[in-house]
Amino acid sequence: MARALAGAMLAVAVAAYAVEGGHAEERRHVDVVEMFTSQACSACPPADELLGELAQEDGILALSYSVDYWNYLEWEDTLADPDFSARQRAYAKQRGDRKVFTPQAIINGRVHAVGSDRRAIAKARAATGQGDAPTASLSATRTDPSTLAIEIDAASDELEIDEATLWLVVYVDSRTVKVRAGENKGRMLTYHNVVRRVRPIARWTGEALRTSIAAPEIAGKRCAVLLQEGGTKLPGRILAADRL
């Protein structure tokens, strides 16, 4: 991951330039709900259904990450990736509580809740969201099937930022899986906004930025860009997000 980030940052350094007199397009704040789930978890299907409902709401970017640490329970999750488990653990380490479970929802990179608890997720959105005043201004567009143009305004005086990471999240609309063993044996489970890859693509320290980033993995898939406080090892609050 560190090598990938170094390469991406080099590309950004070559392609980026300061935005003088211009501003990224004003965009309404998007709340990011990241759901950590598993096909081997009997408590997860209600949370997966709830995420599908949240994915249809304006103002929410809902993302489903399948973790791999339950794969020993008779059934190996067909969508799992160890990078997703690592992201969930990094959130727990950043919060300081080290609570890692499924289904777990992380809201705006800051607060966690049981993934099937609609009320708790709504409460977390209210506590961590920015309404119509985003903490940073981010705009991402697809200039061709495998290239992103990204624009970020300089940080406002109110936003004290030492370091933030720009993450690329690649996902597909849905996947339906028949589970043949384990706690969900015999069930057909549908997952929504299924993340297939998440990787850091640049470091941001508050300066205005315009850049073009080559991302072959986005061809034919949906993607989102998250501007998230902290480095790659300890992701923090999400300052801004845009989806394509």
N, C-alpha and C positions, 0 to 999 in steps of 0.2 A: 504494500500500500504506500509506504514512504517513497519507494522508487517511482511509482505512478504519479504521486503528488509532485515530486521534484521535476519530472518531465513536463507535467501540466503547467507548473509554475514557470518553467522556462519558456514554454509556448506563450503564456500570458505576458511574460516580461517582454517578449518580442512584439506581440501583437497589440498590447494595451497602450493607451495614451490617456492623458488627463483630459477630463471633460471641462472645457472652459466656456462658461456662459450658457451651457446647456444642462438639461436635467433629464434623468430617466423619467419615463412616462409615469405620472401619478397612478397608482394602482391601489385598489381597496385591499386592506389587510386580509390575508388568508390564514386561518387557523390550521395548523398541521396536527393531525391525529395519526400517530404511528402505532399500529396494532401488532404486537408480537404474539404469534399463535403457533399451533402445531396440530397436525392431523392425528397425532397420538394422544391428544388431550381431550377428554370427554367434556370438559367444561368450556371448550373453545367455540363450538358451533354457534351458540347464541351471540357471542361477541363477533364472530365472522358475519353473521346476519346483520348485526347492528352496524358494523363498518360499511356494509353494502348500502344501508340506508343513509349513513352520514356522507357517503361518497356522492350521493345525489343532491346534497344540500349546497346552496350557494355559500361561498365564504369558507368552505372546508376543503382541505386537501387531505383525503383519507388514504392511508397506505398500509398494506398488509405485508408483514415480514414473517416468513415461516422459519422457526429456529430448529436447530438440529440436536439439541441436548436431550430430547425425549426419544431419539431414534432407537434406543435400546429396548423400548417397551413394545416389542413384537412387531412394530410397524415403522418403517423408515419413511419419513415425510418426503414426498416426491418434489416439493417446492423449496425445501430447506437449503440454507447456505450458512456455513460457519461465520461468514462476515456479518450476517444478521444477528446471530447470537452474540458476537463480539460487540456490535453496536448497542444491543440491549444492556450488556454488562457494563459498557462504558458509561451509559446513562446512570446506572445505579452507582457506579463509583463516583461520578460527578456529583450526584445528589448527596452521597455520603451514607445512604441507608443500605446499599448493596442488596436491595430487594429485586429479585429476578424471578418471574413466574409467568405462567400463561393461564388465561389470556391477560396480557398487560397492555394498557394504552398509555402512551407518552404524549402529552399535549403540549404543543409549542416548545418541546425540548426541555420543559421545566417541571411539570407535575405529572405524576403517574396515577393511574386508577385501574380498578378491575375492568377489563375490557368489555364486559357485558353490562356494566352499570351506566346506563344512559344519563342518569341524574348527576353522577359524579363527573362524567366527562363534560357535561354542560357546565357544571360548576367550575371545573378546571379551565374551560375555555373562557368563562367570564373573568376568572382571576388572572389569566395570563395573556389574553388577547389584547389587541391594541385598537379595536374598533376601526374607525376610519383614519387613524393616525399611526401608520406603520413606523416602527423604530428605524427602519432603513428603507430606501427606495431601490428596488431591484426589478429589472425588466429583462426577460429572456425571450428570444425569438429563434425559430429554426430557419436559417437562410438557405439550406438545402437539406436533403434527407439525413445527412450525417454531420452537420455543422450548426453550432449555436452561436448567436450573437448575444452578448450579455452586457448590460449597462447598469452601473451602480452609481448613484449620487454620492458625493462626499458626505461623511457622517455629520449630522447636525451637532451643534455645541452641546445639546442635552444628552447626546449619546456618547458616553465614555467607553471607548473600545480600544483594547490593546491588540487583540488578534481575533479574527474570525475566519472560518473556512467556508468556501463555496463547495457545496456537495451536488453531484449529479445523481439523480435517482431515476432509474429506468424501470418501467412497469408495464404490465398488460392489463386490459380491462377486467378480465375474469378467467378463472380456471375452475373446472369442475373435476373432482377426483373421487373415484370409488375406493374407499378404504377397505382392504381385504383382511386386516388383522388388527389386533389391539383393542383399545377401549371404544373406538368408533367403528368396529368391524361391521361391514354390510351397509354403511351409510354412504350416500352420495353427498359430498360436501362442496359447496361453491365458495370461492374466495374472490374478493373484489380488489381492484387496483393492486394486483399482485406484483410486488417488487422482485425484479430479476437481478438487479445489480445496483449497488450504491458505492460511489467512490468520490474522493476529494478531487477537485479540479483546479483549485487556486486558493491562495491565502489573501486575506483582505485586512488592511490595517486602518481603514477609514478614509482612504483617498478616493477621489472620483475615478471611475474606471469604465472604459469601453474595451471590449475584447471579443475576438472570434476564437472559438475553441472547437477543434475537430473531435468528434465523438462517434466513431463508427457504430457503436453499440445502440445508438438511438434510432437507426434506420428501421422504419416500419413499426416502431414502438412508441408508446407514450413516454414522456419524461417530465421531470420537474427539477427545479434548481432551488436549493435551500441555502440561505446565507445564515450561518450558525456560529454563535459566539464560541470561542475556544479553538483548540487545535484538533488534530485528527484522533487523538487518543482520548480526549475528554470533551465530547460535544456538549454544549450548553444551550442557552435559550436560542430559539430561532428568531432572528431579527427580521427576516423577510423571506418570502417564498413566491415562486412563480411556476406555473404549469403550462405545458404545451400540448 
